[in-house]
Amino acid sequence: MPPMLPVSDKSQDDFASGKPGQWDKRSWTDLEVIARRTPNTANGKRQIEVDLIPDVWARLILFSNALYDENHLLHRNAVAAFRGFLAVLALRARKSIVIKAEELRLDASGSWPFAVAARNSADGSRHGIHQLYSDTSWNEIYLLRGEGGSLLAITSPLTLICPAQGPSTTGIKQLPSSWFDGAQFRDPSAPGVLNDEDRELLGAWLKQLRGTLARHG
C-alpha cells in the first residue's frame, strides 16, 4: 500500500518536530517550511494522500474550492471526479450499480457522535460562499454507499455531491479503470469509455437534473 502522507524533504531545513499526540503553536514561518518541503502533486496524483485540515467539513470545503477555482492545484482532479460520479448516478441502473442513500442527521434528533462538532462548524458565513442554495440545511446530509457499504460520495450544500476518494472506495466493480480506478472517479467523457447509448442517456439525465435545479432556485 502506498504511503498515506507525502514524503517530506528534510534536507534543506532544521524544522523542529513537536511531541506526538500534542498540539503546539507554530509561526507562519514554520508553515512556509512545511510548504517548501512538501512535494507538489499538481501534475497528477500517483498515491492517496491525507489532507490535514482540522475541520469536520474539510473534505467538502476542499472539494468545493478545487471544483470552482480553475487555478486550484486539484481543479482537474475535482472536475474529473465530479463528472465521474454524476455519470455513475445517471447510469447506475444500466450498469447494475447499487447505490443506497443513508441519512446522516446532525440536528438534535440524530445520534452521530460528532454531530455537535459538525453543527458548530457549519455556519453560513464560513461555507456559504459557494453554497448552491441559501436554504439548504447542513443538518441533513446523505451518505451514498455502494455494495458492502462502501462510501462512494456524500451530499454537499456546496457542490451537490462530493465523491469519496481513497483505497476504501470500493463496491464498484463494473466500471473500467478509465472511469473508476479503485480509489477515485475519473472523467468518463474520454474516448472509448461510454458508448453512444450511454452518452444519450447521460445527456438526458443531466438535462433533467439541470431543469430540477433551475426550478428549485
C-alpha positions in Angstrom: 0.0 0.0 0.0 1.4 3.4 -0.9 2.2 5.9 1.9 -0.8 8.0 3.0 1.2 11.2 3.6 3.6 12.8 1.1 7.2 12.2 1.6 8.9 15.2 3.2 12.2 16.6 2.0 14.1 17.4 5.2 17.5 18.0 3.7 17.2 21.8 3.5 15.9 22.9 6.9 16.2 22.2 10.6 12.5 22.1 11.3 11.9 21.1 14.9 9.3 18.3 15.3 6.7 18.5 18.1 5.7 15.8 20.6 3.4 13.1 19.2 -0.2 13.5 20.4 0.2 17.1 21.4 -0.8 20.4 19.8 1.7 23.2 19.7 1.6 26.7 18.4 3.7 27.4 15.3 4.5 30.6 13.3 3.8 31.3 9.7 7.5 30.7 9.0 7.1 27.1 10.1 4.1 26.7 7.8 6.2 28.1 4.9 8.9 25.5 5.8 6.3 22.7 5.6 5.1 24.0 2.3 8.6 24.1 0.8 9.4 20.6 2.0 6.1 19.0 0.7 6.2 17.8 -2.9 3.9 19.5 -5.4 1.3 17.0 -6.8 -0.2 19.4 -9.4 0.9 17.2 -12.3 -1.3 14.3 -11.1 -1.5 12.0 -8.1 0.1 8.6 -8.1 -0.9 7.8 -4.5 -3.6 8.6 -2.0 -2.9 11.5 0.4 -4.3 12.8 3.6 -5.4 16.5 3.7 -4.6 17.6 7.2 -7.3 20.2 7.7 -8.8 20.1 11.2 -12.5 20.6 10.3 -15.4 18.1 10.1 -16.3 19.6 6.7 -12.7 19.6 5.4 -13.3 17.3 2.5 -16.4 19.1 1.3 -14.7 22.5 1.6 -11.5 21.4 -0.2 -13.5 19.7 -3.0 -15.7 22.8 -3.4 -12.7 25.1 -3.6 -10.9 22.9 -6.1 -14.1 22.4 -8.3 -14.9 26.1 -8.6 -11.3 27.6 -8.8 -9.7 26.9 -12.2 -6.3 27.8 -10.8 -6.6 25.4 -7.9 -3.9 22.6 -7.9 -6.6 20.0 -7.6 -9.1 21.5 -10.1 -8.6 18.9 -12.8 -9.0 16.0 -10.3 -12.1 17.6 -8.8 -13.8 18.1 -12.2 -13.0 14.6 -13.3 -14.3 13.1 -10.0 -17.4 15.2 -10.2 -18.2 14.2 -13.8 -17.3 10.6 -13.0 -19.7 10.2 -10.1 -22.6 12.1 -11.8 -22.3 9.7 -14.6 -22.4 6.8 -12.1 -25.7 8.2 -10.7 -27.1 8.7 -14.2 -26.2 5.2 -15.5 -26.4 3.2 -12.3 -29.4 1.1 -13.5 -27.9 0.5 -16.9 -24.5 -0.6 -15.3 -26.2 -2.5 -12.5 -24.6 -0.4 -9.8 -26.1 -0.5 -6.4 -26.2 2.9 -4.6 -28.0 3.4 -1.3 -28.6 6.7 0.4 -28.1 6.8 4.2 -29.3 9.9 6.0 -26.9 11.4 8.5 -28.9 13.7 10.7 -26.9 16.4 12.5 -29.7 18.0 14.5 -30.7 17.1 18.0 -32.6 14.1 16.7 -29.5 12.4 15.3 -27.2 10.0 17.1 -23.9 10.6 15.3 -21.2 11.1 17.9 -19.6 14.1 16.0 -23.0 15.8 15.3 -22.4 18.6 17.8 -18.9 19.4 16.3 -20.4 19.3 12.8 -23.2 21.7 13.7 -20.9 24.2 15.4 -18.6 24.4 12.3 -21.4 24.5 9.7 -22.3 28.2 9.7 -23.3 30.1 6.6 -20.6 32.8 6.9 -17.9 30.1 6.6 -19.4 27.8 4.0 -22.0 29.9 2.1 -19.6 31.4 -0.5 -20.3 28.6 -3.0 -23.5 27.2 -1.4 -25.9 26.3 -4.2 -29.0 27.4 -2.3 -29.2 29.6 0.8 -32.0 27.5 2.3 -30.0 24.2 2.1 -29.7 22.7 5.5 -26.3 21.4 6.7 -28.2 19.3 9.3 -29.4 16.8 6.6 -26.6 15.1 4.9 -26.7 11.8 3.0 -24.0 9.2 2.6 -24.1 7.4 -0.7 -22.9 3.9 -0.4 -22.1 1.1 -2.8 -22.1 -2.7 -2.4 -20.9 -3.8 1.0 -21.5 -0.4 2.5 -18.5 1.3 0.8 -18.8 5.1 0.9 -18.9 6.4 -2.6 -19.9 10.1 -2.0 -21.6 12.5 0.4 -24.2 15.1 -0.5 -22.9 18.6 -0.2 -24.7 22.0 0.0 -21.7 23.4 -1.8 -21.4 21.2 -4.8 -24.5 18.9 -4.7 -22.3 15.8 -4.2 -18.7 15.3 -3.1 -17.2 12.0 -4.3 -15.2 9.9 -1.9 -11.5 9.2 -2.6 -9.2 6.6 -1.2 -8.4 2.9 -1.1 -11.5 2.2 0.9 -13.7 3.4 -2.0 -14.8 0.0 -3.2 -18.1 -1.5 -4.2 -18.0 -0.6 -7.9 -16.5 -3.4 -10.0 -18.5 -2.9 -13.1 -16.6 0.2 -14.3 -13.4 0.3 -16.4 -10.3 1.8 -14.7 -10.6 4.8 -17.1 -13.8 5.7 -15.2 -13.0 4.4 -11.7 -9.5 3.3 -10.8 -10.3 1.7 -7.5 -9.5 4.8 -5.5 -11.1 7.8 -7.3 -13.6 8.6 -10.0 -12.4 9.8 -13.4 -13.9 11.7 -16.3 -15.9 9.2 -18.4 -16.1 11.6 -21.3 -12.7 10.3 -22.5 -12.9 8.4 -25.8 -13.9 4.8 -25.5 -15.4 4.9 -22.0 -19.0 5.5 -22.9 -20.8 4.2 -25.9 -23.4 6.2 -27.9 -26.4 4.9 -25.9 -24.6 5.7 -22.6 -23.9 9.2 -23.8 -27.5 9.7 -24.9 -28.9 8.5 -21.5 -26.3 10.6 -19.6 -27.2 13.7 -21.6 -30.9 13.3 -20.9 -30.3 12.7 -17.2 -28.1 15.8 -16.9 -30.7 17.9 -18.8 -33.4 16.7 -16.3 -31.1 17.4 -13.3 -30.4 20.9 -14.6 -34.1 21.6 -15.0 -34.8 20.4 -11.5 -32.1 22.6 -10.0 -33.3 25.6 -12.0 -36.9 25.2 -10.7 -35.6 25.0 -7.1 -34.0 28.4 -7.3 
